[in-house]
Amino acid sequence: MTRRISNTDDVINTKDLLARISWLEQELNYRCSDDYSEELKKLRALAEQVEEIASPTAYEDGSDLIRDSYLQQYMKAIESADPKNVSGLTFSPVNFDGEIYRLRRAA
């Protein structure tokens, strides 16, 4: 079982997003669940937005989606780990069920 993903998470990795979508699809093949169906609908909408703005490697490499309200803390953590890494980053906004997330992209 994969971890539930919601729009309250500070950081969502695109690999985890795809894994959760796959897991939900498999579960719904065996039993009907309104909760799973609703979650899958929201995650598919998020994945479609990511696919529109991301490079093909966004899923392969596991790009981060950072909740807008957490972005400053995220940037501080990156800067303290590797200050040179910050200058080449760009962030593209996506809407996840009413919350803005930023897709981390290397320039």
CYANA upper distance limits for C-alpha pairs under 8 A (distance plus 0.5 A):
  1 MET  CA     23 TRP  CA      7.60
  2 THR  CA     16 ASP  CA      8.44
  2 THR  CA     19 ALA  CA      7.57
  2 THR  CA     20 ARG  CA      6.23
  2 THR  CA     23 TRP  CA      7.42
  3 ARG  CA     20 ARG  CA      7.60
  4 ARG  CA     20 ARG  CA      7.71
  5 ILE  CA      9 ASP  CA      7.49
  5 ILE  CA     12 ILE  CA      8.07
  5 ILE  CA     17 LEU  CA      7.87
  5 ILE  CA     20 ARG  CA      8.04
  5 ILE  CA     43 LEU  CA      8.48
  7 ASN  CA     67 ARG  CA      8.46
  7 ASN  CA     96 PHE  CA      6.56
  7 ASN  CA     97 ASP  CA      7.09
  7 ASN  CA     98 GLY  CA      8.43
  7 ASN  CA     99 GLU  CA      6.76
  8 THR  CA     67 ARG  CA      8.47
  9 ASP  CA     67 ARG  CA      7.61
 10 ASP  CA     66 ILE  CA      6.36
 10 ASP  CA     67 ARG  CA      5.53
 10 ASP  CA     70 TYR  CA      6.46
 11 VAL  CA     64 ASP  CA      6.91
 11 VAL  CA     65 LEU  CA      6.05
 11 VAL  CA     66 ILE  CA      5.11
 11 VAL  CA     67 ARG  CA      6.73
 12 ILE  CA     16 ASP  CA      7.52
 12 ILE  CA     17 LEU  CA      7.52
 12 ILE  CA     64 ASP  CA      6.21
 12 ILE  CA     65 LEU  CA      5.49
 12 ILE  CA     66 ILE  CA      7.07
 13 ASN  CA     17 LEU  CA      6.82
 13 ASN  CA     62 GLY  CA      6.27
 13 ASN  CA     63 SER  CA      6.19
 13 ASN  CA     64 ASP  CA      5.01
 13 ASN  CA     65 LEU  CA      6.58
 14 THR  CA     18 LEU  CA      6.76
 14 THR  CA     58 ALA  CA      7.49
 14 THR  CA     59 TYR  CA      5.85
 14 THR  CA     62 GLY  CA      5.59
 14 THR  CA     63 SER  CA      5.94
 14 THR  CA     64 ASP  CA      6.70
 14 THR  CA     65 LEU  CA      7.68
 15 LYS  CA     19 ALA  CA      6.66
 15 LYS  CA     59 TYR  CA      6.10
 15 LYS  CA     60 GLU  CA      7.57
 15 LYS  CA     61 ASP  CA      8.19
 15 LYS  CA     62 GLY  CA      5.46
 15 LYS  CA     63 SER  CA      8.05
 16 ASP  CA     20 ARG  CA      6.54
 16 ASP  CA     62 GLY  CA      8.49
 17 LEU  CA     21 ILE  CA      6.77
 17 LEU  CA     43 LEU  CA      7.76
 17 LEU  CA     47 ALA  CA      8.02
 18 LEU  CA     22 SER  CA      6.65
 18 LEU  CA     47 ALA  CA      8.29
 18 LEU  CA     59 TYR  CA      8.20
 19 ALA  CA     23 TRP  CA      6.60
 20 ARG  CA     24 LEU  CA      6.57
 21 ILE  CA     25 GLU  CA      6.69
 21 ILE  CA     40 LEU  CA      6.66
 21 ILE  CA     43 LEU  CA      7.17
 21 ILE  CA     44 ARG  CA      7.61
 22 SER  CA     26 GLN  CA      6.80
 23 TRP  CA     27 GLU  CA      6.69
 24 LEU  CA     28 LEU  CA      6.58
 24 LEU  CA     36 TYR  CA      6.85
 24 LEU  CA     37 SER  CA      8.35
 24 LEU  CA     40 LEU  CA      6.87
 25 GLU  CA     29 ASN  CA      6.92
 25 GLU  CA     40 LEU  CA      8.04
 26 GLN  CA     30 TYR  CA      7.55
 27 GLU  CA     31 ARG  CA      6.88
 28 LEU  CA     32 CYS  CA      6.01
 28 LEU  CA     33 SER  CA      7.38
 28 LEU  CA     36 TYR  CA      7.73
 28 LEU  CA     37 SER  CA      7.93
 32 CYS  CA     36 TYR  CA      8.46
 32 CYS  CA     37 SER  CA      8.33
 33 SER  CA     37 SER  CA      6.57
 34 ASP  CA     38 GLU  CA      6.58
 35 ASP  CA     39 GLU  CA      6.67
 36 TYR  CA     40 LEU  CA      6.48
 37 SER  CA     41 LYS  CA      6.68
 38 GLU  CA     42 LYS  CA      6.91
 39 GLU  CA     43 LEU  CA      6.67
 40 LEU  CA     44 ARG  CA      6.47
 41 LYS  CA     45 ALA  CA      6.84
 42 LYS  CA     46 LEU  CA      6.87
 42 LYS  CA     96 PHE  CA      7.86
 42 LYS  CA     97 ASP  CA      7.11
 43 LEU  CA     47 ALA  CA      6.59
 43 LEU  CA     96 PHE  CA      8.47
 44 ARG  CA     48 GLU  CA      6.61
 45 ALA  CA     49 GLN  CA      7.00
 45 ALA  CA     96 PHE  CA      8.24
 46 LEU  CA     50 VAL  CA      6.85
 46 LEU  CA     94 VAL  CA      7.89
 46 LEU  CA     95 ASN  CA      7.53
 46 LEU  CA     96 PHE  CA      6.17
 47 ALA  CA     51 GLU  CA      6.63
 48 GLU  CA     52 GLU  CA      6.83
 49 GLN  CA     53 ILE  CA      7.24
 49 GLN  CA     94 VAL  CA      6.83
 49 GLN  CA     95 ASN  CA      8.34
 50 VAL  CA     54 ALA  CA      6.17
 50 VAL  CA     94 VAL  CA      7.58
 50 VAL  CA    103 LEU  CA      7.99
 51 GLU  CA     55 SER  CA      7.99
 51 GLU  CA     56 PRO  CA      8.28
 53 ILE  CA     92 SER  CA      7.96
 54 ALA  CA     58 ALA  CA      6.39
 54 ALA  CA    105 ARG  CA      8.34
 56 PRO  CA     60 GLU  CA      7.82
 57 THR  CA     61 ASP  CA      6.05
 57 THR  CA     62 GLY  CA      8.22
 58 ALA  CA     62 GLY  CA      6.25
 58 ALA  CA     63 SER  CA      5.62
 59 TYR  CA     63 SER  CA      6.93
 63 SER  CA    103 LEU  CA      7.60
 63 SER  CA    104 ARG  CA      6.69
 63 SER  CA    105 ARG  CA      7.76
 64 ASP  CA    103 LEU  CA      6.45
 64 ASP  CA    104 ARG  CA      6.00
 65 LEU  CA    101 TYR  CA      6.29
 65 LEU  CA    102 ARG  CA      5.83
 65 LEU  CA    103 LEU  CA      5.01
 65 LEU  CA    104 ARG  CA      6.75
 66 ILE  CA     70 TYR  CA      7.11
 66 ILE  CA     71 LEU  CA      6.56
 66 ILE  CA     74 TYR  CA      8.13
 66 ILE  CA    101 TYR  CA      5.66
 66 ILE  CA    102 ARG  CA      5.55
 66 ILE  CA    103 LEU  CA      7.00
 66 ILE  CA    104 ARG  CA      7.93
 67 ARG  CA     71 LEU  CA      6.79
 67 ARG  CA     99 GLU  CA      7.90
 67 ARG  CA    100 ILE  CA      6.70
 67 ARG  CA    101 TYR  CA      4.80
 67 ARG  CA    102 ARG  CA      6.86
 68 ASP  CA     99 GLU  CA      8.29
 68 ASP  CA    100 ILE  CA      6.11
 68 ASP  CA    101 TYR  CA      5.71
 68 ASP  CA    102 ARG  CA      6.85
 70 TYR  CA     74 TYR  CA      6.72
 71 LEU  CA     75 MET  CA      6.60
 71 LEU  CA    102 ARG  CA      8.37
 72 GLN  CA     76 LYS  CA      6.73
 73 GLN  CA     77 ALA  CA      6.82
 74 TYR  CA     78 ILE  CA      6.87
 75 MET  CA     79 GLU  CA      6.50
 75 MET  CA     86 VAL  CA      7.95
 76 LYS  CA     80 SER  CA      6.60
 77 ALA  CA     81 ALA  CA      6.76
 78 ILE  CA     82 ASP  CA      6.49
 78 ILE  CA     83 PRO  CA      7.56
 78 ILE  CA     85 ASN  CA      7.86
 78 ILE  CA     86 VAL  CA      7.29
 79 GLU  CA     83 PRO  CA      4.82
 79 GLU  CA     84 LYS  CA      8.05
 79 GLU  CA     85 ASN  CA      7.65
 79 GLU  CA     86 VAL  CA      6.52
 82 ASP  CA     86 VAL  CA      7.89
 83 PRO  CA     87 SER  CA      8.38
 84 LYS  CA     88 GLY  CA      8.47
 85 ASN  CA     89 LEU  CA      7.78
 88 GLY  CA    106 ALA  CA      6.23
 88 GLY  CA    107 ALA  CA      5.50
 89 LEU  CA    104 ARG  CA      7.34
 89 LEU  CA    105 ARG  CA      6.27
 89 LEU  CA    106 ALA  CA      5.20
 89 LEU  CA    107 ALA  CA      6.06
 90 THR  CA    104 ARG  CA      6.64
 90 THR  CA    105 ARG  CA      5.70
 90 THR  CA    106 ALA  CA      6.65
 90 THR  CA    107 ALA  CA      6.76
 91 PHE  CA    102 ARG  CA      5.75
 91 PHE  CA    103 LEU  CA      5.70
 91 PHE  CA    104 ARG  CA      5.28
 91 PHE  CA    105 ARG  CA      6.33
 92 SER  CA    102 ARG  CA      5.65
 92 SER  CA    103 LEU  CA      5.52
 92 SER  CA    104 ARG  CA      7.36
 92 SER  CA    105 ARG  CA      8.03
 93 PRO  CA    100 ILE  CA      6.90
 93 PRO  CA    101 TYR  CA      6.14
 93 PRO  CA    102 ARG  CA      4.97
 93 PRO  CA    103 LEU  CA      6.74
 94 VAL  CA    100 ILE  CA      6.24
 94 VAL  CA    101 TYR  CA      5.81
 94 VAL  CA    102 ARG  CA      6.67
 94 VAL  CA    103 LEU  CA      7.66
 95 ASN  CA     99 GLU  CA      6.09
 95 ASN  CA    100 ILE  CA      5.21
 95 ASN  CA    101 TYR  CA      6.69
 96 PHE  CA    100 ILE  CA      6.70
 96 PHE  CA    101 TYR  CA      7.32
